[in-house]
Amino acid sequence: MAKRAGGKAAGGTPATVALTAAGVAFVARPYDHDPSAKSYGLEAAQALGVEPARVFKTLLADVDGTLAVGVVPVSAQLDLKALAGVLGAKKASMADPAAAERSTGYVVGGISPIGQRKQLATVVDESALAHGTVLVSGGRRGFDIELAPADLVRVTGARTGAIAR
């Protein structure tokens, strides 16, 4: 997999800058985003010709009063109870979109698990580890990043667990 050099030239997002700074190999995967798409993740999978099980969405949850990140395949839903369990918490609910945007510095539909404004506890669904590469948002709508799942886990400081249903 080719490493994109130069951070800003590789997509111009905090995610690409963070990956470049960490020396992580990735491929920028831009596509034409349709603002009327009902599912940004499924749109990305279709536009990029990638099976939905390899394209992961970034969801923010309120876990016992603290924001946390769940990264699950676009073909699945985040199991909030499982996310709370992996993080040793009692309960979780979906975060307010405005709070998610303030915390991450990204807009909903373009939230990347990488290069967020504030480092949050992150859990990547363990199914990611079954793939050679996975795709996650690159930090804006219409822009994904392809990288090895182990690199995703490492660069985000994530735990892995069965958090998709």
N, C-alpha and C positions, 0 to 999 in steps of 0.2 A: 504494500500500500504506500502510496507516495505521501511524503510529508509536505504539507503546504508551509512554505517559509514566509516570513514577513508579517505574520499576524494580521494587520489591517488589510493587506493586499489579498489575504486568503479568505476574505468574507467580511472583514471589518466589524466583527462583533467581539464582545468580551470573551465569548466562548473560544473563538479562534485564537485570540491573543493568549488566553490561558493555556490552551493546548500547545501552542508554539513555544511559550515560555517553559512549559513542562517537558518539552522535547517529545511530545506524543505524536505519532504518525496518525494522520487523518486525511480524509478526502472530503472536500467541500462538494455538496450535492444540491445546487440550486434548482428550483423548478418554478414554473409559472403558477402562482397562487391565485385561486379563484375566491374572491371575498364572499361569495354566496355558498361556499362549501360548508356542509353540515358538520363534517368531521375533518379537522385539519390533518390529523394523523393518517386517516384512510386516504385522504386526498394525496398526501405525500407518497404513500406506498404505491398508489396507482400511477401518479405522475412519474415516479422514478423507476417503475417496473420492478418493485421489490415486494416480496411476500410480506403481508402485514405482521407476521410473527417476528420479523427482524426490525420493524420500525417501532420505536418506543416513544411514548408520550410522557411528558413531565407534568405531574400533578402535585399541587401543594395542599397540605392538610393541616388542620389545627389538631395537634396531638397533645392532650392535657394542657392546653393553653399556649403551646409553643408551635411555631410553624415547622413543618418537616416536608421533605420531598419524597414522593413515590414515583418510580420510573417503571412503567408497565407497557406491554405490547399494545399497539393501537387497536388490536382486535379483541382486547380484554377490558375489564373494568378494574379499578383499584379496590381491593378488599380492605376497607378501613380498619376492621377488627384485626386482620392479620398485620397490617402496618403498625398499629398500636402495639401488638404483641412483640413484633421484632424489635421495636424501640423500647420495650419494657414499660409501656404506658397502659393506662386503663381504657381510654377511649380516644377516638379520632373522628373528625368530621371534615368535610371539604372546606378549605379556606375561602374566605371572601376574596373574589377576584382582585379587588382594589388592593387588598393587603398583600396578595401574591405579587402583584406588579410592583408595589413599593419596595418589598423585601428583595426581590430578585433583580430589579432594574430592567426587566423584560416585559413585553406586553403579552397578555393572554393569547394563546395560539402560536406564540413564538418563544415561550419560556424554555430555556435550555437548562439542563441540570449542571452545566459547566459554566464557570465564570459568573456566577451570581454575585450580586452586590454584597450579600451577607452569606457566609458559609452556614448552611442549615444541615441538620441531620438528614441523610439521604439513604434510601433503600432502593436497590435495583432488583426487580423481579429475577429470581434465579434462572428463569428460562433464557435470559440473555446469554448465559454462559454456554449454552448449547450451540451457539452460532460463532462462526469465524469472525464476522463483523456484524455490528448493529448500527442503526441510524437513530439519531436523536436530533432534536431541534438545534439549529446552529445559532439561535438567538433572534431570529425574526421569521415571520411568516414567509414561506416559500424558500426556506434555506435550511437544509439538514446537513449533518456531519456524520460521516461513516467512520467508525473506529472499532478497534478490538474491544470486546466487553470488559476484559481485564483492565484495559487502560481507562475505560469509563469509570469502573469501580475505583481504581487508584486515584485518578485525578479529582474525583468528587469526594473521596474519603468515605465512600458508601459501604454499607453492609449489603449482603444479599439475603433474600428470603422469598418464600412463596407468598407474594402479596397481590397476585392477579387472580381474577376469577372470571 
